[in-house]
Amino acid sequence: MENQNNVTEFVFIGLWGNKQLELLFFLLFLFCYLAVLMGNFIILLTITCSHLIEQPMYYFLCHLSLMDLCYTSTVVPRLIRDLGAARKNISYNNCMAQLFTAHLLGGVEIFILVSMALDRYIAIVKPLHYMVIMNRRKCNMLVFMAWGVGFWHSVALLLMVLNLPFCGPNQIDHYICDVKPLLKLVCKDIHVISILVIANSGMVAVVIFLVLVASYILILYNLRTYSSVGRRKALSTCSSHIMVVVLFFVPCIYIYILPAGSENKDKEISVFYTVIAPMLNPLIYTLRNMEMKIAMEKVWSKMAHSEFQSRG
C-alpha cells in the first residue's frame, strides 16, 4: 500500500502519437459526443413524454439511453480534452474514480440489455402471461438488480486495483483509466490478478453474451407460429436488440478475455463501446421502430404547438 504513493498521477499516451491526426479526431469525437447527447436525449424525451413509458420494452430502453449518456460522459469529454492538450495527465484519485464509474455504468448497461432480452422472450414465448410477468414492479426490480450487480462488479475491480503497488513509470497506454492498461504499470507479478480480471470481466461478458444469443435463438424459433405481420414486427424489434448487443459485447469480450500482458488493439477497439455504440443505439432503435417514430412526431408536434401558443 505504501508503494502506491510513489505515483500521484498518470499520463495517457492516448490513441495516436500524431498531433495532426489527434486534432482531426478532436473534431470527430466532439461531433460523436454531441450526436450521443442529442440522440439519447431525444429517446429519453420521447419515451418519458409519451404512452411508451408504460411499456416494459421502452421503459428499459429509457434506462439504456440514460446509461449511454452517463457512460459516454464519463469517458469522452476527457478524451476530447486530451486530444487538444499538450499533456494528457490525470490524478491517481481521478483515475480510480473514472475506473469505478465506467465499470459501474458499463455493468448496469449489460444487465439492462439482459432485461430487454428477457422482456422480448416473455412477450414472444409467453404472450398471454406477459402483462402479469412484466409488470412495473418486476421491471423496477430488474433495474435495481442491474445497479446492484454493476456496483458489485465495479467495487470488486476497484478494490483489486487499490491494493496494487504503482512505483512508476506512470504512462497509461490508453485514453481512459481501465484495469488492463493499469495492470501493465504494477511493480509486482500480475498473473493471479490478471486471471481474476478475466474471470470478473471477460468470462462474465462471454457467459452473458452466450445467454443473450441463446435467448434470441429461442425467440426466433418461436416466431414460426406467428402470422407474417406479427413475425415481421417482432423480427424488426429483435434485430435492433441483437445489433446493439453485438456492438457492445463483441469489443468487450475481445478486450477483457485476453490477459493484461498481451499485445493487442485494446484502446482502438474500446472506441466501439465507449463512443460508436452509444452514438448508434438511438439510430438503431428509432429508424427501425415505427412506434418510436410515431411517438417522436406526436411529442415534437405537441411541444411545437405549446411553444406557438406561449408566443401567441
C-alpha positions in Angstrom: 0.0 0.0 0.0 2.9 2.4 0.7 4.3 2.0 -2.8 1.1 3.5 -4.2 2.2 6.9 -3.0 5.1 6.8 -5.5 2.6 7.6 -8.3 0.3 10.6 -7.7 -0.8 11.0 -11.3 -0.9 9.1 -14.6 -0.2 10.3 -18.1 -2.3 9.0 -21.0 -0.4 8.1 -24.2 -3.7 8.4 -26.0 -4.9 6.9 -29.2 -2.3 8.2 -31.6 1.1 9.9 -31.3 0.5 12.0 -34.4 -0.5 15.6 -33.3 -2.2 16.4 -36.7 -4.2 13.2 -36.5 -5.2 14.0 -32.9 -6.6 17.4 -33.9 -8.7 15.7 -36.7 -10.0 13.2 -34.2 -10.7 16.0 -31.7 -13.3 17.3 -34.1 -14.6 13.8 -35.0 -15.1 12.8 -31.3 -16.6 16.2 -30.5 -19.2 15.6 -33.2 -19.7 12.0 -32.0 -20.3 13.1 -28.4 -22.8 15.8 -29.5 -24.6 13.1 -31.5 -24.7 10.8 -28.4 -26.1 13.6 -26.3 -28.7 14.6 -28.8 -29.8 11.0 -29.9 -30.1 9.7 -26.4 -31.8 12.9 -25.1 -34.4 12.6 -27.9 -35.1 8.9 -26.9 -35.4 9.9 -23.2 -37.7 12.8 -24.0 -39.9 10.8 -26.5 -40.4 7.9 -24.1 -41.0 9.8 -20.9 -43.4 12.3 -22.6 -45.5 9.6 -24.3 -47.5 6.5 -23.5 -44.4 4.4 -24.4 -43.1 4.7 -20.9 -45.9 2.3 -19.8 -44.5 -0.5 -21.9 -41.6 -2.5 -20.3 -39.6 -2.6 -23.5 -39.5 1.2 -23.8 -39.0 1.6 -20.0 -35.8 -0.5 -20.3 -34.8 1.5 -23.5 -35.2 4.7 -21.4 -32.7 3.3 -18.9 -30.4 2.1 -21.6 -30.3 5.6 -23.1 -29.6 7.1 -19.7 -26.7 4.7 -19.2 -25.3 5.5 -22.7 -25.4 9.2 -21.8 -23.7 8.8 -18.4 -21.2 6.2 -19.6 -20.1 8.3 -22.6 -19.9 11.4 -20.4 -17.5 9.6 -18.0 -15.0 8.9 -20.9 -15.4 11.1 -23.9 -15.2 14.7 -22.5 -11.7 13.9 -21.1 -10.7 12.1 -24.3 -11.7 15.2 -26.3 -9.8 17.5 -23.9 -6.7 15.3 -24.1 -6.8 15.2 -27.9 -6.3 19.0 -27.8 -3.9 19.1 -24.8 -0.1 19.0 -24.8 0.0 16.8 -21.6 -2.7 14.2 -21.0 -2.5 13.8 -17.3 -4.9 12.6 -14.6 -4.5 12.4 -10.9 -4.4 9.0 -9.1 -7.7 9.6 -7.3 -9.5 10.8 -10.5 -8.2 7.8 -12.3 -9.6 5.4 -9.7 -12.9 7.4 -9.8 -13.1 7.0 -13.6 -12.3 3.3 -13.4 -15.1 2.8 -10.8 -17.7 4.9 -12.6 -17.0 3.4 -16.1 -17.3 -0.2 -14.8 -20.4 0.6 -12.7 -22.3 2.2 -15.6 -21.0 -0.5 -18.1 -22.1 -3.2 -15.7 -25.6 -1.6 -15.3 -25.9 -1.3 -19.1 -25.1 -5.0 -19.6 -27.9 -6.1 -17.3 -30.3 -3.6 -18.8 -29.6 -5.4 -22.1 -30.3 -8.7 -20.3 -33.6 -7.3 -19.0 -34.5 -6.2 -22.5 -33.8 -9.7 -23.9 -35.9 -11.2 -21.1 -38.8 -8.8 -21.9 -38.8 -9.8 -25.6 -38.5 -13.5 -24.7 -41.6 -13.4 -22.4 -43.5 -11.2 -24.9 -43.0 -13.7 -27.8 -42.8 -17.1 -26.0 -45.4 -16.4 -23.3 -47.6 -13.6 -24.7 -50.7 -14.4 -22.6 -48.8 -14.1 -19.4 -46.7 -11.1 -20.5 -48.6 -8.3 -18.6 -48.6 -10.4 -15.4 -44.9 -11.3 -15.5 -43.5 -8.0 -16.8 -45.4 -5.6 -14.5 -43.9 -2.3 -13.4 -42.8 -3.8 -10.0 -40.8 -6.5 -11.7 -39.3 -4.0 -14.2 -38.2 -1.8 -11.3 -36.7 -4.8 -9.5 -34.7 -5.8 -12.7 -33.3 -2.2 -12.9 -32.5 -2.3 -9.2 -30.7 -5.6 -9.7 -28.8 -4.2 -12.6 -27.5 -1.4 -10.4 -26.6 -3.9 -7.6 -24.7 -6.2 -9.9 -22.9 -3.3 -11.6 -21.9 -1.9 -8.2 -20.6 -5.2 -7.0 -18.6 -5.7 -10.2 -17.0 -2.2 -10.1 -16.3 -2.3 -6.3 -14.5 -5.7 -6.8 -12.3 -4.3 -9.6 -11.6 -1.1 -7.7 -10.5 -2.9 -4.5 -8.3 -5.1 -6.6 -6.6 -2.1 -8.2 -6.3 -0.1 -5.0 -4.3 -2.9 -3.4 -1.7 -2.8 -6.2 1.6 -1.0 -5.9 2.4 1.6 -8.6 6.1 2.5 -8.5 6.5 4.1 -11.9 6.5 4.6 -14.9 3.2 6.3 -14.8 2.3 6.3 -18.6 -1.0 4.6 -19.4 -1.1 3.2 -23.0 -4.7 4.2 -23.4 -7.1 7.1 -23.3 -9.1 6.0 -20.2 -8.2 4.6 -16.8 -9.1 0.9 -17.3 -8.0 -2.1 -15.3 -5.9 -3.8 -18.1 -3.6 -0.8 -19.0 -3.2 -0.1 -15.3 -2.0 -3.7 -14.6 0.9 -3.1 -17.0 2.2 -0.4 -14.6 2.1 -2.6 -11.5 5.5 -3.3 -10.0 4.8 -6.9 -8.9 3.8 -10.2 -10.5 0.2 -9.7 -12.0 -0.6 -13.3 -13.2 -3.1 -14.0 -10.4 -4.7 -10.5 -10.7 -4.9 -10.9 -14.5 -6.8 -14.2 -14.1 -9.2 -12.5 -11.6 -9.8 -9.7 -14.0 -10.5 -12.2 -16.8 -12.9 -14.0 -14.5 -14.6 -10.8 -13.3 -15.0 -9.1 -16.7 -14.0 -11.4 -19.6 -15.7 -14.6 -18.6 -18.8 -12.9 -17.3 -19.2 -11.0 -20.6 -18.8 -14.2 -22.6 -21.4 -16.1 -20.5 -23.9 -13.2 -20.6 -23.4 -12.8 -24.4 -24.0 -16.6 -25.0 -27.1 -16.5 -22.8 -28.4 -13.5 -24.8 -27.6 -15.2 -28.1 -29.4 -18.4 -26.9 -32.4 -16.3 -25.8 -32.7 -14.6 -29.2 -32.3 -18.0 -31.0 -35.3 -19.3 -28.9 -37.3 -16.1 -29.7 -36.6 -16.6 -33.5 -37.6 -20.3 -33.2 -40.9 -19.4 -31.5 -41.7 -16.8 -34.2 -42.5 -19.6 -36.7 -46.0 -19.8 -35.1 -46.7 -16.1 -35.7 -48.5 -14.6 -38.6 -46.4 -12.9 -41.3 -47.3 -9.4 -40.0 -46.6 -10.3 -36.3 -43.4 -12.1 -37.3 -42.2 -9.1 -39.3 -42.8 -6.7 -36.3 -41.1 -9.0 -33.8 -38.2 -9.5 -36.1 -37.7 -5.8 -36.5 -37.6 -5.3 -32.7 -35.4 -8.3 -32.0 -32.9 -7.4 -34.8 -32.5 -4.0 -33.3 -31.7 -5.6 -29.9 -29.3 -8.1 -31.5 -27.4 -5.3 -33.3 -27.0 -3.3 -30.0 -25.9 -6.5 -28.1 -23.2 -7.4 -30.8 -21.9 -3.8 -30.9 -21.5 -3.7 -27.1 -20.4 -7.2 -26.3 -18.0 -8.3 -29.1 -15.5 -5.4 -28.4 -15.8 -6.0 -24.6 -15.1 -9.7 -24.9 -12.1 -9.1 -27.2 -10.6 -6.7 -24.6 -11.3 -8.5 -21.3 -10.9 -12.1 -22.3 -7.1 -11.6 -23.1 -4.5 -11.3 -20.3 -3.1 -7.9 -19.4 0.4 -8.5 -20.7 -0.7 -9.4 -24.2 -0.2 -7.0 -27.1 -3.5 -6.2 -28.8 -5.6 -3.3 -30.1 -7.4 -2.6 -26.8 -7.6 1.2 -27.0 -8.7 1.2 -30.6 -11.3 -1.5 -30.1 -12.6 0.2 -26.9 -13.7 3.2 -29.1 -16.6 0.9 -30.3 -18.3 0.6 -26.9 -17.3 4.0 -25.5 -18.2 6.2 -28.5 -19.6 4.3 -31.5 -22.2 2.0 -29.8 -23.8 4.9 -27.7 -24.0 7.0 -30.8 -25.6 4.3 -33.0 -28.0 2.9 -30.4 -30.5 5.8 -30.8 -30.4 5.4 -34.6 -30.9 1.6 -34.4 -33.9 2.0 -32.0 -35.6 4.9 -33.8 -35.0 4.2 -37.5 -36.2 0.6 -37.3 -39.1 1.2 -34.9 -42.4 2.6 -36.2 -43.8 3.1 -32.6 -40.9 5.3 -31.7 -41.2 7.3 -35.0 -44.9 8.0 -34.3 -44.3 8.9 -30.6 -41.5 11.2 -31.7 -43.8 13.0 -34.1 -46.5 13.4 -31.5 -44.1 14.7 -28.8 -42.4 17.2 -31.1 -45.6 18.4 -32.6 -47.1 18.8 -29.1 -44.0 20.8 -28.0 -44.1 22.9 -31.1 -47.8 23.6 -30.5 -47.2 24.6 -26.9 -44.3 26.9 -28.0 -46.6 28.5 -30.6 -49.3 29.1 -28.0 -46.9 30.6 -25.4 -45.6 33.0 -28.1 -49.1 33.9 -29.2 
